[in-house]
Amino acid sequence: MTYRVEIAPGAAREIRKLPREAAADVAKALGKLAEEPRPAGAKRIEGVPGCYRVRSGIYRIVYTIEDDVLKVSIVTVGHRKEVYQRLREKFRRRGQQGTRDP
């Protein structure tokens, strides 16, 4: 059972900004998420409902899973030092607009 991986426009921009080697590693990780959306090492993100993260070197891939439609949505990709802060800011802004998904 393969999941469809959808990359948000902002996450696609973030991937394009990565160094070439890191972007290739992230692309491999995205392919693996299509096969197994909850691999060993995937963790839920505290304070952001429904979001998971996987590591790809010093970068983190943050995503949501919709099991009923077999879809993995990539929310953001970034350096481990800044990705969580950016995610929480996105979540806060969307919460103020009345939606819950990051």
DSSP file (Angstrom, degrees, kcal/mol; ACC not computed):
  #  RESIDUE AA STRUCTURE BP1 BP2  ACC     N-H-->O    O-->H-N    N-H-->O    O-->H-N    TCO  KAPPA ALPHA  PHI   PSI    X-CA   Y-CA   Z-CA
    1    1 A M              0   0    0      0, 0.0     2,-0.4     0, 0.0    69,-0.0   0.000 360.0 360.0 360.0 114.9    0.0    0.0    0.0
    2    2 A T        -     0   0    0     34,-0.1     2,-0.3    68,-0.0    33,-0.2  -0.827 360.0-141.6-104.1 135.8    1.7    3.2   -1.2
    3    3 A Y        -     0   0    0     31,-3.2     2,-0.4    -2,-0.4    68,-0.2  -0.645  18.9-119.5 -90.2 149.7    0.9    6.6    0.0
    4    4 A R  E     -a   71   0A   0     66,-3.0    68,-3.2    -2,-0.3     2,-0.6  -0.772  25.0-144.9 -86.3 132.1    0.8    9.7   -2.2
    5    5 A V  E     -a   72   0A   0     -2,-0.4     2,-0.5    66,-0.2    68,-0.2  -0.894  16.0-172.2-103.7 118.8    3.3   12.3   -1.1
    6    6 A E  E     -a   73   0A   0     66,-3.0    68,-3.5    -2,-0.6     2,-0.6  -0.934   9.5-152.7-111.1 132.5    2.1   16.0   -1.6
    7    7 A I  E     -a   74   0A   0     -2,-0.5    68,-0.1    66,-0.2    66,-0.1  -0.910  16.6-128.2-108.6 122.3    4.6   18.8   -1.0
    8    8 A A     >  -     0   0    0     66,-2.1     4,-2.4    -2,-0.6     3,-0.2  -0.327  26.7-113.5 -62.4 148.3    3.2   22.2    0.1
    9    9 A P  H  > S+     0   0    0      0, 0.0     4,-1.9     0, 0.0     5,-0.1   0.874 117.6  51.1 -53.8 -40.4    4.5   25.0   -2.1
   10   10 A G  H  > S+     0   0    0      1,-0.2     4,-2.1     2,-0.2    67,-0.1   0.896 110.0  49.2 -64.7 -39.8    6.5   26.5    0.8
   11   11 A A  H  > S+     0   0    0     63,-0.3     4,-2.3    -3,-0.2    -1,-0.2   0.877 107.9  54.5 -67.4 -37.1    8.1   23.2    1.6
   12   12 A A  H  X S+     0   0    0     -4,-2.4     4,-2.1     2,-0.2    -1,-0.2   0.904 108.5  49.0 -62.7 -40.5    9.0   22.8   -2.1
   13   13 A R  H  X S+     0   0    0     -4,-1.9     4,-1.4    -5,-0.2    -2,-0.2   0.912 109.9  51.8 -62.6 -42.4   10.8   26.2   -2.0
   14   14 A E  H  X S+     0   0    0     -4,-2.1     4,-0.6     1,-0.2    -2,-0.2   0.894 109.1  49.8 -62.8 -39.8   12.6   25.2    1.2
   15   15 A I  H >< S+     0   0    0     -4,-2.3     3,-1.1     1,-0.2    -1,-0.2   0.905 107.6  54.0 -65.0 -41.7   13.8   22.0   -0.5
   16   16 A R  H 3< S+     0   0    0     -4,-2.1    -1,-0.2     1,-0.2    -2,-0.2   0.799 105.4  55.0 -63.2 -27.7   15.1   23.9   -3.6
   17   17 A K  H 3< S+     0   0    0     -4,-1.4    -1,-0.2    -3,-0.2    -2,-0.2   0.631  88.8  99.9 -80.5 -14.0   17.1   26.2   -1.3
   18   18 A L  S << S-     0   0    0     -3,-1.1    -3,-0.0    -4,-0.6     5,-0.0  -0.301  89.7 -89.6 -69.7 155.0   18.9   23.2    0.3
   19   19 A P     >  -     0   0    0      0, 0.0     4,-2.7     0, 0.0     5,-0.2  -0.336  45.3-107.6 -58.0 150.4   22.5   22.2   -0.8
   20   20 A R  H  > S+     0   0    0      1,-0.2     4,-2.0     2,-0.2     5,-0.1   0.873 118.0  47.2 -52.6 -46.8   22.3   19.8   -3.6
   21   21 A E  H  > S+     0   0    0      1,-0.2     4,-2.0     2,-0.2    -1,-0.2   0.905 113.3  48.1 -64.9 -41.6   23.5   16.8   -1.6
   22   22 A A  H  > S+     0   0    0      1,-0.2     4,-2.5     2,-0.2    -2,-0.2   0.896 109.7  53.1 -65.7 -39.9   21.0   17.5    1.2
   23   23 A A  H  X S+     0   0    0     -4,-2.7     4,-2.3     1,-0.2    -1,-0.2   0.883 108.1  51.1 -62.9 -38.0   18.2   18.0   -1.3
   24   24 A A  H  X S+     0   0    0     -4,-2.0     4,-1.9    -5,-0.2    -1,-0.2   0.902 110.0  49.3 -65.5 -40.9   19.0   14.5   -2.7
   25   25 A D  H  X S+     0   0    0     -4,-2.0     4,-2.1     2,-0.2    -2,-0.2   0.899 110.8  49.9 -64.3 -40.6   18.9   13.0    0.8
   26   26 A V  H  X S+     0   0    0     -4,-2.5     4,-2.4     1,-0.2    -2,-0.2   0.908 107.9  53.9 -64.0 -41.5   15.5   14.7    1.5
   27   27 A A  H  X S+     0   0    0     -4,-2.3     4,-1.9     1,-0.2    -1,-0.2   0.895 108.5  49.4 -60.6 -40.2   14.2   13.3   -1.9
   28   28 A K  H  X S+     0   0    0     -4,-1.9     4,-1.9     1,-0.2    -1,-0.2   0.915 110.1  50.8 -63.7 -42.5   15.2    9.8   -0.9
   29   29 A A  H  X S+     0   0    0     -4,-2.1     4,-1.9     1,-0.2    -2,-0.2   0.882 107.5  53.3 -63.0 -38.1   13.5   10.2    2.5
   30   30 A L  H  X S+     0   0    0     -4,-2.4     4,-1.2     1,-0.2    -1,-0.2   0.894 107.0  52.2 -64.5 -39.1   10.3   11.4    0.8
   31   31 A G  H  X S+     0   0    0     -4,-1.9     4,-0.8     1,-0.2     3,-0.2   0.886 108.8  50.3 -62.1 -38.9   10.3    8.3   -1.4
   32   32 A K  H  X S+     0   0    0     -4,-1.9     4,-2.7     1,-0.2     3,-0.4   0.844 103.6  59.3 -68.6 -33.2   10.6    6.2    1.8
   33   33 A L  H  < S+     0   0    0     -4,-1.9    -1,-0.2     1,-0.2    -2,-0.2   0.826  98.1  59.9 -64.5 -30.1    7.6    8.0    3.4
   34   34 A A  H  < S+     0   0    0     -4,-1.2   -31,-3.2    -3,-0.2    -1,-0.2   0.859 113.0  37.8 -64.5 -33.9    5.4    6.9    0.4
   35   35 A E  H  < S+     0   0    0     -4,-0.8    -2,-0.2    -3,-0.4    -1,-0.2   0.870 137.1  12.7 -83.6 -40.0    6.1    3.3    1.4
   36   36 A E     <  -     0   0    0     -4,-2.7    -1,-0.3     1,-0.1    -2,-0.1  -0.822  60.2-174.4-142.1  97.4    6.1    3.7    5.2
   37   37 A P  S    S+     0   0    0      0, 0.0    -4,-0.1     0, 0.0    -1,-0.1   0.646  87.2  45.1 -71.1 -13.4    4.7    7.0    6.6
   38   38 A R  S    S+     0   0    0     -5,-0.1     3,-0.1     4,-0.0    -5,-0.0  -0.516  81.6 170.3-125.1  65.1    5.7    6.1   10.2
   39   39 A P    >   -     0   0    0      0, 0.0     3,-2.3     0, 0.0     2,-0.1  -0.188  49.8 -76.8 -70.7 166.9    9.2    4.7    9.8
   40   40 A A  T 3  S+     0   0    0      1,-0.3     3,-0.1    14,-0.0    -2,-0.0  -0.445 124.9  32.0 -59.2 133.6   11.4    3.9   12.8
   41   41 A G  T 3  S+     0   0    0      1,-0.4    -1,-0.3    -2,-0.1     2,-0.3   0.219  85.7 127.5  98.9 -15.1   12.7    7.3   14.0
   42   42 A A    <   -     0   0    0     -3,-2.3    -1,-0.4    12,-0.1     2,-0.4  -0.572  39.4-171.2 -73.7 137.4    9.6    9.2   13.0
   43   43 A K  E     -B   53   0A   0     10,-2.1    10,-2.0    -2,-0.3     2,-0.2  -0.968  24.8-115.8-133.0 148.0    8.3   11.2   16.0
   44   44 A R  E     -B   52   0A   0     -2,-0.4     2,-0.6     8,-0.2     8,-0.3  -0.517  34.0-122.3 -73.6 148.6    5.1   13.2   16.7
   45   45 A I    >   -     0   0    0      6,-2.4     3,-1.4     3,-0.4     6,-0.3  -0.851  23.8-126.7 -98.4 122.2    5.8   16.9   17.3
   46   46 A E  T 3  S+     0   0    0     -2,-0.6    -1,-0.0     1,-0.2     0, 0.0  -0.408  91.0  18.8 -67.1 138.8    4.6   18.2   20.6
   47   47 A G  T 3  S+     0   0    0     -2,-0.1    -1,-0.2     1,-0.0    -2,-0.0   0.381 108.5  84.0  85.1  -4.5    2.3   21.2   20.5
   48   48 A V  S X  S-     0   0    0     -3,-1.4     3,-1.6     3,-0.1    -3,-0.4  -0.841  78.7-137.0-131.5  95.6    1.4   20.7   16.9
   49   49 A P  T 3  S+     0   0    0      0, 0.0     3,-0.1     0, 0.0    -3,-0.1  -0.211  80.8   7.5 -58.4 134.0   -1.5   18.1   16.5
   50   50 A G  T 3  S+     0   0    0      1,-0.2    15,-0.6    51,-0.1     2,-0.4   0.469  95.9 125.6  81.2   2.2   -1.2   15.6   13.8
   51   51 A C  E <   - C   0  64A   0     -3,-1.6    -6,-2.4    -6,-0.3     2,-0.3  -0.784  34.2-176.0-101.7 139.9    2.4   16.5   12.7
   52   52 A Y  E     -BC  44  63A   0     11,-3.0    11,-2.3    -2,-0.4     2,-0.3  -0.798   7.8-153.8-120.1 164.8    5.3   14.0   12.5
   53   53 A R  E     -BC  43  62A   0    -10,-2.0   -10,-2.1    -2,-0.3     2,-0.3  -0.998   6.6-169.2-141.0 146.8    9.0   14.6   11.7
   54   54 A V  E     - C   0  61A   0      7,-1.9     7,-2.5    -2,-0.3     2,-0.3  -0.950  25.4-118.9-127.1 153.4   11.8   12.5   10.3
   55   55 A R  E     + C   0  60A   0     -2,-0.3     5,-0.2     5,-0.2     2,-0.2  -0.669  24.1 178.3 -92.2 145.3   15.4   13.3   10.2
   56   56 A S  E >   - C   0  59A   0      3,-2.7     3,-1.8    -2,-0.3     2,-0.3  -0.716  69.1 -65.4-140.6  86.8   17.5   13.7    7.1
   57   57 A G  T 3  S-     0   0    0      1,-0.3    -1,-0.2    -2,-0.2   -35,-0.0  -0.532 115.8 -17.7  66.4-128.8   21.0   14.6    8.3
   58   58 A I  T 3  S+     0   0    0     -2,-0.3    22,-2.5    -3,-0.1     2,-0.3   0.394 126.5  86.2 -88.9   4.0   20.8   18.0   10.0
   59   59 A Y  E <   -CD  56  79A   0     -3,-1.8    -3,-2.7    20,-0.2     2,-0.4  -0.710  65.4-146.9-104.7 156.1   17.5   18.7    8.3
   60   60 A R  E     -CD  55  78A   0     18,-2.9    18,-1.9    -2,-0.3     2,-0.6  -0.958   2.0-151.4-123.3 141.1   14.0   17.8    9.4
   61   61 A I  E     -CD  54  77A   0     -7,-2.5    -7,-1.9    -2,-0.4     2,-0.5  -0.961  14.8-162.9-110.6 119.9   11.0   16.9    7.3
   62   62 A V  E     +CD  53  76A   0     14,-2.9    13,-2.7    -2,-0.6    14,-1.4  -0.894  22.0 154.9-108.3 131.8    7.7   17.8    9.0
   63   63 A Y  E     -CD  52  74A   0    -11,-2.3   -11,-3.0    -2,-0.5     2,-0.3  -0.947  35.0-131.9-151.0 165.5    4.5   16.1    7.6
   64   64 A T  E     -CD  51  73A   0      9,-2.2     9,-2.2    -2,-0.3     2,-0.4  -0.857  20.5-140.3-118.4 159.1    1.0   15.0    8.3
   65   65 A I  E     - D   0  72A   0    -15,-0.6     2,-0.6    -2,-0.3     7,-0.2  -0.976  11.5-169.7-124.6 132.6   -0.6   11.7    7.5
   66   66 A E  E > > + D   0  71A   0      5,-3.2     5,-2.1    -2,-0.4     3,-0.8  -0.862   8.2 179.6-118.4  93.9   -4.1   11.0    6.2
   67   67 A D  G > 5S+     0   0    0     -2,-0.6     3,-0.6     1,-0.2    -1,-0.1   0.822  75.4  63.3 -65.2 -32.9   -4.5    7.2    6.4
   68   68 A D  G 3 5S+     0   0    0      1,-0.2    -1,-0.2     2,-0.1    -2,-0.0   0.785 118.5  26.1 -66.7 -25.9   -8.1    7.2    5.1
   69   69 A V  G < 5S-     0   0    0     -3,-0.8    -1,-0.2     2,-0.1   -65,-0.2   0.253 108.3-118.3-117.8  10.4   -6.9    8.6    1.7
   70   70 A L  T < 5 +     0   0    0     -3,-0.6   -66,-3.0    -4,-0.5     2,-0.4   0.945  63.8 144.9  52.4  57.7   -3.3    7.3    1.8
   71   71 A K  E   < -aD   4  66A   0     -5,-2.1    -5,-3.2   -68,-0.2     2,-0.5  -0.987  38.7-165.0-132.3 135.8   -1.7   10.7    1.7
   72   72 A V  E     -aD   5  65A   0    -68,-3.2   -66,-3.0    -2,-0.4     2,-0.6  -0.985  14.7-159.4-113.7 122.8    1.4   12.2    3.3
   73   73 A S  E     -aD   6  64A   0     -9,-2.2    -9,-2.2    -2,-0.5     2,-0.6  -0.915  10.3-142.4-108.3 118.4    1.5   16.0    3.2
   74   74 A I  E     +aD   7  63A   0    -68,-3.5   -66,-2.1    -2,-0.6   -63,-0.3  -0.693  21.2 178.4 -80.9 120.1    4.9   17.6    3.6
   75   75 A V  E     -     0   0A   0    -13,-2.7     2,-0.3    -2,-0.6   -64,-0.2   0.898  59.5 -15.9 -89.9 -48.5    4.4   20.8    5.6
   76   76 A T  E     - D   0  62A   0    -14,-1.4   -14,-2.9   -65,-0.1     2,-0.4  -0.989  48.5-157.8-157.3 156.0    7.9   22.1    6.0
   77   77 A V  E     + D   0  61A   0     -2,-0.3     2,-0.3   -16,-0.2   -16,-0.2  -0.997  35.5 124.5-137.1 133.4   11.6   21.1    5.5
   78   78 A G  E     - D   0  60A   0    -18,-1.9   -18,-2.9    -2,-0.4    -2,-0.0  -0.995  58.3 -53.6-173.1 176.5   14.4   22.9    7.2
   79   79 A H  E >>  - D   0  59A   0     -2,-0.3     4,-2.3   -20,-0.2     3,-1.5  -0.345  52.8-117.5 -63.6 143.9   17.5   22.9    9.4
   80   80 A R  T 34 S+     0   0    0    -22,-2.5     4,-0.4     1,-0.3    -1,-0.1   0.742 110.4  60.1 -59.1 -25.0   16.9   21.4   12.8
   81   81 A K  T 34 S+     0   0    0    -23,-0.2    -1,-0.3     1,-0.1     4,-0.1   0.762 121.0  19.5 -75.3 -24.2   17.7   24.6   14.6
   82   82 A E  T <> S+     0   0    0     -3,-1.5     4,-2.1     2,-0.1     5,-0.2   0.618  98.8  84.7-122.0 -16.1   14.9   26.6   13.0
   83   83 A V  H  X S+     0   0    0     -4,-2.3     4,-2.2     1,-0.2     5,-0.1   0.860  91.8  50.0 -64.7 -37.0   12.3   24.3   11.5
   84   84 A Y  H  > S+     0   0    0     -4,-0.4     4,-2.4     2,-0.2    -1,-0.2   0.892 110.0  50.0 -71.3 -38.0   10.2   23.8   14.7
   85   85 A Q  H  > S+     0   0    0      2,-0.2     4,-2.0     1,-0.2    -1,-0.2   0.933 112.1  48.3 -62.8 -45.3   10.0   27.5   15.4
   86   86 A R  H  X S+     0   0    0     -4,-2.1     4,-2.2     1,-0.2    -2,-0.2   0.902 111.1  51.5 -60.8 -41.7    8.8   28.1   11.9
   87   87 A L  H  X S+     0   0    0     -4,-2.2     4,-2.7     1,-0.2    -2,-0.2   0.925 108.9  49.0 -63.0 -45.5    6.3   25.3   12.2
   88   88 A R  H  X S+     0   0    0     -4,-2.4     4,-2.5     1,-0.2    -1,-0.2   0.864 109.9  52.4 -65.2 -34.6    4.8   26.7   15.4
   89   89 A E  H  X S+     0   0    0     -4,-2.0     4,-2.4     2,-0.2    -1,-0.2   0.920 110.6  47.8 -65.4 -42.8    4.5   30.1   13.9
   90   90 A K  H  X S+     0   0    0     -4,-2.2     4,-2.5     2,-0.2     5,-0.2   0.926 112.6  49.4 -60.4 -44.9    2.6   28.7   10.9
   91   91 A F  H  X S+     0   0    0     -4,-2.7     4,-2.4     1,-0.2    -2,-0.2   0.908 110.8  49.6 -62.9 -42.9    0.4   26.7   13.3
   92   92 A R  H  X S+     0   0    0     -4,-2.5     4,-1.7     2,-0.2    -1,-0.2   0.924 111.5  48.9 -61.9 -45.2   -0.3   29.8   15.4
   93   93 A R  H  X S+     0   0    0     -4,-2.4     4,-1.0     1,-0.2    -2,-0.2   0.923 113.6  45.8 -61.8 -44.5   -1.2   31.9   12.3
   94   94 A R  H  <>S+     0   0    0     -4,-2.5     5,-2.1     1,-0.2     4,-0.5   0.864 108.5  56.6 -68.8 -34.9   -3.6   29.2   10.9
   95   95 A G  H ><5S+     0   0    0     -4,-2.4     3,-0.7     1,-0.2    -1,-0.2   0.859 105.3  52.0 -62.6 -35.0   -5.2   28.8   14.3
   96   96 A Q  H 3<5S+     0   0    0     -4,-1.7    -1,-0.2     1,-0.2    -2,-0.2   0.766 106.7  54.0 -71.3 -24.8   -6.0   32.5   14.3
   97   97 A Q  T 3<5S-     0   0    0     -4,-1.0    -1,-0.2    -3,-0.3    -2,-0.2   0.503 123.6-104.0 -88.4  -4.1   -7.6   32.0   10.9
   98   98 A G  T < 5S+     0   0    0     -3,-0.7     2,-0.3    -4,-0.5    -3,-0.2   0.505  84.1 110.6 100.2   3.3   -9.8   29.2   12.2
   99   99 A T      < -     0   0    0     -5,-2.1    -1,-0.4     1,-0.1    -2,-0.2  -0.788  50.2-156.7-109.6 158.2   -8.1   26.1   10.7
  100  100 A R        +     0   0    0     -2,-0.3    -5,-0.1    -3,-0.1    -1,-0.1   0.707  63.1  92.3-104.8 -23.7   -6.3   23.5   12.7
  101  101 A D              0   0    0      1,-0.1    -2,-0.1    -7,-0.1   -51,-0.1  -0.520 360.0 360.0 -78.3 138.3   -3.9   21.9   10.1
  102  102 A P              0   0    0      0, 0.0    -1,-0.1     0, 0.0    -9,-0.0   0.495 360.0 360.0 -72.0 360.0   -0.4   23.4    9.8
